Amino acid sequence: MMELWIPLNDKSAPAYEQIYRFIKEEIRQGRMAAHTRLPSTRRLSQQLGVSRGTVQLAYDQLVAEGYLEPEPCRGYFAAEIEVLLRLEENRTEDAAQGRRDGFQADCHPADRFPADAAEGGGNRFQVDFSPRGIDLEHFPLSTWRKLSRETLTAANKSLFSSGDPQGERGLREAICRYLRSARGVSCRPEQMIVGAGSEYLLMLLNQLAGRQAIAMENPTYKQAYRVFQRLGHPVFPVPMDKSGMEMEALRASGAQIAYIMPSHQYPTGIVMPVRRRQELLAWAAEQEGRYILEDDYDSEFRYRGRPIPSLCGSDAHGKVIYLGTFSKSVAPAIRVSYLVLPEALLARYQETCGFYSSTVSRVDQEILRRFLEEGYFERHLNRMRSLYRNKHDRLLAALEPLRDRFRIQGDTAGLHVLLESREPVPERTLLERAAAAGVGVYGLSEYYLTPPAQESGTVLLGYASLTPEQIEQGIQVLDAVWRK
C-alpha cells in the first residue's frame, strides 16, 4: 500500500479538491502506477488531519472520473488510464491530420473549425477558448473499460464476423429509444444507418439523393460544405435572420435540400423557433424530392427552459433526414454517428446501397449499446450537463465587465458563446490582441461561405475543455487587452 503525503496548503481550495487534484496528477503523470493500492479513507484522514468524509469525497470524484477503482473489502486502487490518454492522443492526431488535409478530421461541427483557426490552437495559447473542445477529464473511463473487458471476455465470437450493413440492430434499437425519449424522434431501427463519422454518412446520402442543389445557412459548418462540394453538389449559401435560414432566400435559391441545425445553429447559436420550423416543413412538402437535412449535433446541452424538440419529431410527411452523433456527448474518438432516413429514401437505400459493409466495429457497437441500455449514458449526460452548466455560468459571470462593449449571443445552449463588439472594432484586431496576450479566440468570419456585407467584429468563445479557473483567467486577460 502506498503512503501519500499531500500538502494541503492552498487556502483558496477545499481540502477534498486538493486531495483529488494531487492523486489525479500522480496517476496521470505515471508517478502512481496502475493497480497501486491507496490508503483507506480512515487512514488517510488521520494522516492529513481532515475528516473521513473529506477524503471519501475526493475518492468518490476520482472513481467517477475513472482514476480510481474500488474493490469490495480491499480498498481503492489506481486505474489504468491508457484509454483516456488514447482518446486525447487520437483527438490530437485527428486534428493534425485534418490540418494536413486542409480541414479538421472529426465528425462534428463544434470539434472542427477552419484550418487557419486550427493552426492557432495547441500550446500556442495559455488559455484556448477553442469551440472544438469537450471535457475529456470527466470521460467515464472506468465504465468504458469495464464494458470493454466484459464484451471481449464474453466468448461471443460472432462479434468478429461481418455484421449488419446498417449497424447492429441492438445498437440501433437503443438509439431509437433514446431519440424517442430525448428528442421526440419516432423512428424504427430499419430507418437508421450507423456510420463512422458524419462525413461517411453524408457521402452515403449523396448516393441516395443524387447531386441535388443544397442550401446551407451562412455562416455554417464548413466541413459539411467541403464534403458537399467534393461530391459535386451545387451549394447555395442562404443568409440568416434572427430565426435562422431566410425562407425567401431559400425559395430563390432553387435548392432541393436544406441543410440546417435548428436546435443550436453552428456557429451563431440561434435556436430556430417553431414558426420557422413549420415554414421549412411546408417548403419541403411542396415538391417531390425536397428534403431537410437536420444536423442535431449538440442538442443534449441546453441551459434555459425546456429542451427544444427536434425538427424531425414534427415531420408528418417524411421530409426530414436526421443526422446525430456521439462525438459531443461521449467523446470524439468514439466516432459513431447515425442517420435516420425517411421511408422513401430508406427504400432507395435498400435497393442501391444495402451491400455496403458497416464502417463501425461490431465490438465498439456492442460497447456503446450496453453504455446506452444499462443507464451509463444517461448518468454521464446528467453529470456533463451539470459540469458544463457550471462552466457556462462562470463564463457569463466573468463576461459581466465586458457587457458595455460587447453583446453576448448564443448563450442558451451548446458549448460556446459569441461576443459581438458594440463598437466598430475589426475582428482581426480582437484576435491579434488576444493572441499576443496568450489567449485563443476565433472569428465568426471564418465560418461564412460568402463574406458578410459588413464585418461584425464577432468572436467565438468555447469553454468545454477549460476549467472554471482558466475561463475566469482568460476573460480577465481579454477584458484588459480589449480595453486598449
C-alpha positions as CSV (number, residue, x, y, z in Angstrom):
1,M,0.0,0.0,0.0
2,M,1.3,3.4,-1.0
3,E,1.8,6.2,1.6
4,L,0.5,9.6,0.5
5,W,2.0,12.9,1.8
6,I,-0.3,15.5,0.4
7,P,0.4,19.2,1.1
8,L,-2.9,20.9,2.0
9,N,-1.6,24.5,1.8
10,D,-3.9,26.0,-0.9
11,K,-6.2,28.2,1.2
12,S,-8.3,29.0,-1.8
13,A,-9.4,25.4,-2.5
14,P,-11.3,22.9,-0.2
15,A,-9.2,20.1,1.2
16,Y,-11.1,17.4,-0.7
17,E,-10.3,19.2,-4.0
18,Q,-6.6,19.4,-3.1
19,I,-6.5,15.7,-2.3
20,Y,-8.4,14.9,-5.5
21,R,-6.0,17.0,-7.7
22,F,-2.9,15.6,-6.1
23,I,-3.9,12.0,-6.6
24,K,-5.1,12.6,-10.2
25,E,-1.9,14.2,-11.2
26,E,0.1,11.4,-9.6
27,I,-1.8,8.9,-11.7
28,R,-1.7,11.0,-14.9
29,Q,2.0,11.6,-14.7
30,G,2.8,8.0,-14.1
31,R,4.2,8.6,-10.6
32,M,1.5,6.3,-9.2
33,A,1.4,3.0,-11.2
34,A,-1.7,1.3,-12.2
35,H,-3.2,-1.1,-9.6
36,T,-1.4,0.7,-6.7
37,R,-3.4,0.4,-3.6
38,L,-4.2,3.7,-1.8
39,P,-4.6,4.2,1.9
40,S,-8.0,3.7,3.3
41,T,-10.2,6.8,3.8
42,R,-9.8,6.4,7.6
43,R,-6.0,6.1,7.5
44,L,-5.5,9.0,5.0
45,S,-7.9,11.3,7.0
46,Q,-5.9,10.6,10.2
47,Q,-2.6,11.2,8.4
48,L,-3.8,14.5,6.9
49,G,-5.8,15.7,9.9
50,V,-9.1,16.0,8.0
51,S,-12.4,14.3,8.3
52,R,-13.0,10.9,6.8
53,G,-15.9,12.4,4.7
54,T,-13.4,14.9,3.1
55,V,-11.2,12.0,1.9
56,Q,-14.3,10.0,0.8
57,L,-15.5,12.9,-1.3
58,A,-12.1,13.1,-3.1
59,Y,-12.0,9.3,-3.7
60,D,-15.6,9.3,-5.0
61,Q,-14.8,12.0,-7.5
62,L,-11.7,10.1,-8.6
63,V,-13.8,6.9,-9.0
64,A,-16.4,8.8,-11.0
65,E,-13.7,10.1,-13.4
66,G,-12.0,6.8,-13.8
67,Y,-8.8,7.4,-12.0
68,L,-9.5,5.1,-9.1
69,E,-11.2,1.7,-9.0
70,P,-12.9,0.5,-5.8
71,E,-12.7,-3.2,-4.9
72,P,-15.1,-4.6,-2.2
73,C,-13.3,-5.4,1.0
74,R,-9.9,-4.5,-0.5
75,G,-10.0,-0.7,-0.9
76,Y,-9.1,1.7,-3.7
77,F,-6.6,1.1,-6.5
78,A,-5.1,3.4,-9.2
79,A,-6.7,2.7,-12.5
80,E,-5.1,2.2,-15.9
81,I,-5.7,5.4,-17.9
82,E,-4.4,4.4,-21.3
83,V,-7.9,4.6,-22.8
84,L,-8.3,8.3,-21.7
85,L,-4.9,9.1,-23.0
86,R,-5.6,7.4,-26.3
87,L,-8.8,9.5,-26.6
88,E,-6.8,12.7,-26.2
89,E,-4.0,11.4,-28.5
90,N,-6.5,10.4,-31.1
91,R,-8.1,13.8,-31.0
92,T,-4.8,15.5,-31.4
93,E,-3.8,13.1,-34.2
94,D,-7.2,13.7,-35.9
95,A,-6.7,17.4,-35.7
96,A,-3.1,17.2,-37.1
97,Q,-4.2,15.0,-39.9
98,G,-7.1,17.4,-40.6
99,R,-4.6,20.3,-40.9
100,R,-2.5,18.3,-43.3
101,D,-5.6,17.6,-45.4
102,G,-6.8,21.2,-45.2
103,F,-9.7,20.5,-42.8
104,Q,-10.4,19.2,-39.4
105,A,-10.9,15.4,-39.4
106,D,-13.6,14.7,-36.9
107,C,-17.4,14.2,-37.2
108,H,-18.8,17.2,-35.5
109,P,-19.1,20.9,-36.2
110,A,-18.1,22.0,-32.8
111,D,-15.0,19.8,-33.0
112,R,-13.8,21.4,-36.2
113,F,-13.3,24.9,-37.3
114,P,-11.4,26.4,-40.3
115,A,-7.8,25.4,-40.9
116,D,-6.4,28.9,-40.1
117,A,-8.1,28.8,-36.7
118,A,-6.9,25.3,-36.0
119,E,-3.3,26.3,-36.5
120,G,-3.8,28.8,-33.7
121,G,-4.6,26.2,-31.1
122,G,-2.5,23.8,-29.1
123,N,0.4,25.0,-27.0
124,R,0.5,28.5,-28.5
125,F,-2.1,29.8,-26.0
126,Q,-2.1,29.7,-22.3
127,V,-5.9,29.8,-22.4
128,D,-7.6,28.5,-25.6
129,F,-11.3,29.2,-26.0
130,S,-11.5,26.7,-28.8
131,P,-15.1,25.8,-29.8
132,R,-14.0,22.3,-30.8
133,G,-13.2,21.0,-27.3
134,I,-15.1,18.9,-24.9
135,D,-14.3,18.0,-21.2
136,L,-12.3,14.7,-21.5
137,E,-11.3,14.9,-17.9
138,H,-14.7,13.5,-17.0
139,F,-14.9,10.8,-19.6
140,P,-16.4,7.7,-17.8
141,L,-13.1,5.7,-18.2
142,S,-13.8,3.0,-15.6
143,T,-17.2,2.3,-17.0
144,W,-16.0,2.2,-20.6
145,R,-13.1,-0.1,-19.6
146,K,-15.5,-2.4,-17.7
147,L,-17.8,-2.7,-20.6
148,S,-14.9,-3.3,-23.0
149,R,-13.5,-6.0,-20.8
150,E,-16.8,-7.8,-20.4
151,T,-17.6,-7.5,-24.1
152,L,-14.3,-9.1,-25.1
153,T,-14.4,-11.8,-22.4
154,A,-18.0,-12.9,-23.2
155,A,-16.8,-15.5,-25.6
156,N,-19.0,-14.0,-28.3
157,K,-17.1,-14.9,-31.4
158,S,-19.8,-13.6,-33.7
159,L,-18.6,-10.1,-32.9
160,F,-15.5,-10.7,-35.0
161,S,-17.5,-11.6,-38.1
162,S,-19.1,-9.2,-40.5
163,G,-22.3,-7.7,-39.2
164,D,-25.4,-5.8,-40.3
165,P,-24.5,-3.2,-43.0
166,Q,-26.8,-0.6,-41.3
167,G,-25.2,-1.2,-37.9
168,E,-26.1,-3.8,-35.2
169,R,-29.8,-4.0,-34.6
170,G,-29.4,-3.9,-30.8
171,L,-27.5,-0.6,-31.0
172,R,-30.0,0.9,-33.5
173,E,-32.8,-0.1,-31.2
174,A,-31.1,1.6,-28.2
175,I,-30.5,4.8,-30.2
176,C,-34.2,4.8,-31.4
177,R,-35.3,4.6,-27.7
178,Y,-33.0,7.4,-26.8
179,L,-34.2,9.6,-29.7
180,R,-37.8,9.0,-28.9
181,S,-37.5,10.0,-25.2
182,A,-34.9,12.8,-25.5
183,R,-35.5,14.3,-29.0
184,G,-39.1,13.4,-29.9
185,V,-37.9,11.4,-32.9
186,S,-40.2,8.4,-33.6
187,C,-38.3,6.0,-35.8
188,R,-37.8,2.3,-36.5
189,P,-34.4,0.6,-36.3
190,E,-34.8,-0.2,-40.0
191,Q,-34.7,3.5,-40.8
192,M,-31.3,4.0,-39.1
193,I,-27.8,3.7,-40.5
194,V,-24.8,3.8,-38.1
195,G,-21.5,5.0,-39.5
196,A,-18.0,6.1,-38.5
197,G,-18.5,9.8,-38.6
198,S,-20.8,12.3,-40.3
199,E,-18.7,12.6,-43.4
200,Y,-19.2,9.0,-44.3
201,L,-23.0,9.3,-43.8
202,L,-23.1,12.5,-45.9
203,M,-21.2,10.6,-48.7
204,L,-23.7,7.8,-48.4
205,L,-26.6,10.2,-48.5
206,N,-25.2,11.6,-51.8
207,Q,-25.8,8.2,-53.4
208,L,-29.4,8.2,-52.2
209,A,-30.5,11.7,-53.0
210,G,-28.3,12.3,-56.1
211,R,-26.4,15.5,-56.8
212,Q,-29.2,17.8,-55.8
213,A,-28.6,21.5,-55.1
214,I,-28.1,22.1,-51.4
215,A,-28.9,25.3,-49.4
216,M,-26.8,26.0,-46.4
217,E,-27.1,28.6,-43.7
218,N,-24.5,31.3,-44.0
219,P,-22.4,31.2,-41.8
220,T,-22.3,27.4,-41.3
221,Y,-20.4,24.2,-40.5
222,K,-17.7,24.3,-43.2
223,Q,-16.8,20.6,-43.0
224,A,-20.2,19.7,-44.4
225,Y,-19.8,22.3,-47.1
226,R,-16.5,20.8,-48.2
227,V,-18.0,17.4,-48.3
228,F,-20.9,18.5,-50.5
229,Q,-18.6,20.4,-52.8
230,R,-16.2,17.5,-53.3
231,L,-19.3,15.3,-54.1
232,G,-20.3,17.7,-56.8
233,H,-23.4,19.3,-55.2
234,P,-24.2,22.9,-56.2
235,V,-24.2,24.6,-52.8
236,F,-26.1,27.9,-52.2
237,P,-25.3,30.0,-49.2
238,V,-28.6,31.3,-47.7
239,P,-28.4,34.3,-45.3
240,M,-29.9,34.1,-41.8
241,D,-32.2,36.3,-39.8
242,K,-32.9,36.1,-36.1
243,S,-34.9,32.9,-36.6
244,G,-32.5,31.0,-38.9
245,M,-32.4,30.4,-42.6
246,E,-34.4,33.1,-44.5
247,M,-37.3,31.5,-46.3
248,E,-37.5,33.9,-49.2
249,A,-33.8,33.4,-50.0
250,L,-34.2,29.6,-49.7
251,R,-37.0,29.7,-52.2
252,A,-35.0,31.9,-54.6
253,S,-32.0,29.5,-54.4
254,G,-33.8,26.7,-56.2
255,A,-32.2,24.1,-53.8
256,Q,-33.9,20.8,-53.2
257,I,-32.2,20.0,-49.9
258,A,-31.8,22.4,-47.0
259,Y,-29.0,21.6,-44.5
260,I,-29.8,23.2,-41.1
261,M,-29.0,23.0,-37.4
262,P,-32.3,24.1,-35.8
263,S,-31.7,23.1,-32.2
264,H,-28.4,25.1,-31.9
265,Q,-27.1,26.6,-35.2
266,Y,-23.4,26.4,-35.6
267,P,-21.7,28.8,-35.2
268,T,-24.3,31.5,-34.4
269,G,-26.1,29.6,-31.6
270,I,-29.6,30.5,-33.0
271,V,-32.4,28.2,-31.7
272,M,-34.9,28.0,-34.5
273,P,-38.5,29.0,-33.3
274,V,-41.5,26.8,-34.1
275,R,-42.9,29.1,-36.8
276,R,-39.7,29.0,-38.9
277,R,-39.6,25.2,-38.4
278,Q,-43.2,25.0,-39.7
279,E,-42.3,27.1,-42.7
280,L,-39.4,24.9,-43.6
281,L,-41.5,21.7,-43.3
282,A,-44.1,23.4,-45.6
283,W,-41.4,24.3,-48.1
284,A,-40.2,20.7,-48.2
285,A,-43.7,19.3,-48.6
286,E,-44.4,21.5,-51.6
287,Q,-42.4,19.3,-54.1
288,E,-41.5,15.7,-54.5
289,G,-37.8,15.1,-53.8
290,R,-37.3,18.1,-51.5
291,Y,-35.7,17.2,-48.1
292,I,-34.5,18.9,-45.0
293,L,-31.2,17.6,-43.6
294,E,-31.3,18.2,-39.8
295,D,-27.9,18.1,-38.1
296,D,-28.7,17.7,-34.4
297,Y,-25.1,17.8,-33.3
298,D,-25.2,19.0,-29.6
299,S,-28.9,19.1,-28.6
300,E,-28.1,17.5,-25.2
301,F,-26.8,20.7,-23.8
302,R,-29.3,23.5,-23.1
303,Y,-29.3,25.9,-20.2
304,R,-32.5,27.8,-20.3
305,G,-36.0,26.4,-20.4
306,R,-37.0,23.0,-21.6
307,P,-35.1,21.2,-24.4
308,I,-36.2,22.1,-27.9
309,P,-37.7,19.1,-29.8
310,S,-36.1,18.1,-33.0
311,L,-37.5,19.2,-36.3
312,C,-37.7,15.5,-37.3
313,G,-40.2,14.9,-34.5
314,S,-42.6,17.4,-36.1
315,D,-42.3,15.9,-39.6
316,A,-45.6,14.3,-40.8
317,H,-44.6,13.9,-44.4
318,G,-41.3,12.1,-44.4
319,K,-39.3,15.1,-45.4
320,V,-36.6,15.3,-42.7
321,I,-33.3,13.4,-42.8
322,Y,-32.0,13.3,-39.2
323,L,-28.2,13.3,-38.5
324,G,-26.9,12.7,-35.0
325,T,-23.5,11.9,-33.3
326,F,-22.0,10.8,-30.0
327,S,-18.9,13.0,-30.6
328,K,-20.0,15.7,-28.2
329,S,-22.0,13.7,-25.7
330,V,-19.4,10.9,-25.2
331,A,-16.1,11.6,-26.9
332,P,-14.8,12.4,-30.4
333,A,-12.7,9.2,-30.6
334,I,-15.8,7.0,-30.3
335,R,-16.6,8.1,-33.9
336,V,-20.2,6.8,-34.1
337,S,-22.8,8.8,-35.9
338,Y,-26.2,7.8,-37.3
339,L,-28.6,8.8,-40.0
340,V,-32.4,8.4,-39.8
341,L,-33.9,8.1,-43.3
342,P,-37.5,8.9,-44.4
343,E,-39.3,5.9,-45.8
344,A,-38.8,6.9,-49.4
345,L,-35.0,7.2,-49.0
346,L,-34.9,4.0,-47.0
347,A,-36.4,2.1,-49.9
348,R,-33.8,3.6,-52.2
349,Y,-31.0,2.7,-49.8
350,Q,-32.1,-0.9,-49.7
351,E,-32.2,-1.0,-53.5
352,T,-28.9,0.7,-54.2
353,C,-26.6,0.8,-51.1
354,G,-27.6,-2.2,-49.0
355,F,-24.5,-4.1,-50.0
356,Y,-22.1,-1.6,-48.2
357,S,-20.4,-3.0,-45.1
358,S,-20.8,-1.2,-41.8
359,T,-17.9,1.2,-41.1
360,V,-18.1,0.8,-37.3
361,S,-16.5,-2.2,-35.5
362,R,-19.1,-4.6,-34.0
363,V,-17.1,-4.6,-30.8
364,D,-17.4,-0.8,-30.5
365,Q,-21.1,-1.0,-31.3
366,E,-21.7,-3.6,-28.6
367,I,-19.9,-1.5,-26.0
368,L,-21.9,1.6,-27.0
369,R,-25.2,-0.4,-26.9
370,R,-24.5,-1.5,-23.4
371,F,-23.5,2.0,-22.4
372,L,-26.9,3.2,-23.6
373,E,-29.1,0.4,-22.4
374,E,-27.6,0.0,-18.9
375,G,-28.1,3.6,-18.0
376,Y,-24.5,4.7,-18.1
377,F,-25.1,7.2,-20.9
378,E,-27.9,8.9,-19.1
379,R,-25.9,9.3,-15.9
380,H,-22.9,10.5,-17.9
381,L,-25.1,13.1,-19.7
382,N,-26.5,14.3,-16.4
383,R,-23.0,14.7,-15.0
384,M,-21.8,16.6,-18.1
385,R,-24.8,18.9,-18.2
386,S,-24.1,19.9,-14.6
387,L,-20.4,20.4,-15.3
388,Y,-21.0,22.4,-18.5
389,R,-23.7,24.5,-16.9
390,N,-21.3,25.4,-14.1
391,K,-18.6,26.4,-16.7
392,H,-21.3,28.3,-18.7
393,D,-22.4,30.2,-15.7
394,R,-18.8,31.0,-14.6
395,L,-18.1,32.3,-18.2
396,L,-21.2,34.6,-18.2
397,A,-20.3,35.9,-14.8
398,A,-16.8,36.6,-15.9
399,L,-18.1,38.4,-19.0
400,E,-20.1,40.9,-17.0
401,P,-17.4,43.7,-17.1
402,L,-17.4,43.4,-20.9
403,R,-21.1,43.9,-21.5
404,D,-20.7,47.6,-22.0
405,R,-18.5,46.9,-25.0
406,F,-19.8,43.5,-26.3
407,R,-23.2,41.8,-26.9
408,I,-23.3,38.2,-25.8
409,Q,-25.1,35.8,-28.1
410,G,-25.9,32.1,-28.4
411,D,-25.6,31.6,-24.6
412,T,-28.8,29.4,-24.1
413,A,-27.3,26.1,-25.4
414,G,-24.3,24.4,-26.7
415,L,-20.7,24.7,-25.6
416,H,-19.7,28.1,-26.9
417,V,-20.9,31.7,-26.9
418,L,-20.4,34.7,-29.3
419,L,-19.1,38.1,-28.4
420,E,-20.1,40.9,-30.8
421,S,-18.4,44.2,-30.4
422,R,-20.7,47.2,-29.9
423,E,-18.0,49.4,-31.4
424,P,-16.5,49.3,-34.9
425,V,-13.6,47.1,-33.9
426,P,-12.3,44.8,-36.7
427,E,-12.4,41.1,-35.9
428,R,-8.8,40.7,-36.7
429,T,-7.8,43.3,-34.2
430,L,-9.7,41.4,-31.4
431,L,-8.0,38.1,-32.5
432,E,-4.5,39.6,-32.7
433,R,-4.7,41.4,-29.3
434,A,-5.9,38.2,-27.6
435,A,-3.3,36.0,-29.3
436,A,-0.5,38.4,-28.3
437,A,-1.7,38.0,-24.7
438,G,-1.7,34.2,-24.9
439,V,-5.4,33.8,-25.3
440,G,-7.0,31.9,-28.2
441,V,-10.4,33.2,-29.6
442,Y,-11.9,32.5,-33.0
443,G,-13.5,34.8,-35.5
444,L,-17.0,34.4,-36.9
445,S,-16.0,35.4,-40.4
446,E,-14.1,32.1,-40.8
447,Y,-17.5,30.3,-41.0
448,Y,-19.0,32.3,-43.8
449,L,-19.4,30.7,-47.2
450,T,-19.7,34.2,-48.8
451,P,-18.3,37.2,-47.0
452,P,-20.9,39.2,-44.9
453,A,-21.8,42.7,-46.2
454,Q,-20.3,44.2,-43.1
455,E,-17.7,42.8,-40.7
456,S,-19.3,42.4,-37.3
457,G,-16.3,42.1,-35.0
458,T,-17.7,38.9,-33.5
459,V,-15.6,36.1,-31.9
460,L,-16.4,32.6,-30.6
461,L,-15.5,31.5,-27.1
462,G,-15.7,27.8,-26.4
463,Y,-15.4,26.7,-22.8
464,A,-16.0,23.0,-22.6
465,S,-12.3,21.9,-22.4
466,L,-11.3,24.7,-19.9
467,T,-11.6,24.7,-16.1
468,P,-13.6,27.4,-14.4
469,E,-10.4,28.9,-13.2
470,Q,-9.0,29.0,-16.7
471,I,-12.2,30.6,-18.0
472,E,-12.0,33.4,-15.5
473,Q,-8.3,33.9,-16.1
474,G,-8.8,34.1,-19.8
475,I,-11.7,36.6,-19.6
476,Q,-9.7,38.8,-17.3
477,V,-6.9,39.0,-19.9
478,L,-9.4,39.7,-22.7
479,D,-11.0,42.4,-20.7
480,A,-7.6,44.1,-20.2
481,V,-6.3,43.8,-23.8
482,W,-9.6,44.7,-25.4
483,R,-9.8,48.0,-23.4
484,K,-6.8,49.4,-25.2
